[in-house]
């Protein structure tokens, strides 16, 4: 349903401070209309078993490092699974509807246990002491564009070298698609470099679905190129906002999109677009400001 003001015209909408997360930047690169549906229209999306499983597995791997190193075992990880699922279900009771019956839920939990077992084939958590887990990072570029996101894990060596680690519950990308997968990690590396003055030594993606590790060693040139790319993405968002031009970009990913019924590529009609002010990037944030612990992860 479109938004209509009392005089019959769409209301003007005030956008939050201009910012990008890795997921929203990826949305725009994948499909500008998907970005619009998620950021401007804020259309609801149904939870999926795969995405929910990823959330629970991430929670277990975060909690695993609360235990003494000697107790970070596959058995303990499996023991954490049911409590983490129960916590998520308490926070979002509608997730109970993901499964037709108890057997479906149990099969889903078994698949989550398999992903946790795969984690232990990729690294030994008894030998690790992460510096940060679920680390919220935020930085304003010189232009004023705010970059923000959550890092699954940050390891810091005795030498001060940084390793950025992200868990993926899917399968590793096919050969030739690694660069696209690494975009998120370069985003985090850029923010950490700007915040800490240290280029991360290693970016590491752990693909639990296929038992593979993707590693990359960035340098300053990589991160400067990433910064230019993000500025270009934001400039394109501004142009799309000014012109009201949010075009679909059909691809194989459309099969997983919740919004096909509203997409012109599938014969649909998007909701009426609210009147949006062109987002003007403000001056950089004062150094003493800190993010709220309740700040949503993926807001523009």
Secondary structure, DSSP 4 states (H G I P E B T S, - for coil): -----TTSSPPEE---S-EE-HHHHHHHHH-HHHHHHHHTS-------HHHHHHHHHHHHHHHHTTS-GGG-SHHHHHHHHHHHHHHHHHH-GGGGGGSSSHHHHHHHHHHHHHHHHHHHHH--GGG---SEEEEEEEEE-TTS-EEEEEEEEEEE-TT--EEEEEEESSPPPPTT-HHHHHHHHHHHHHHHHHHHS---SEEEEEETTTTEEEEE---HHHHHHHHHHHHHHHHHHHHHHHHT-------GGGGG-TTGGG-GGGT--PPPPPEEPPPPP-PPPPTT----TT--SS--
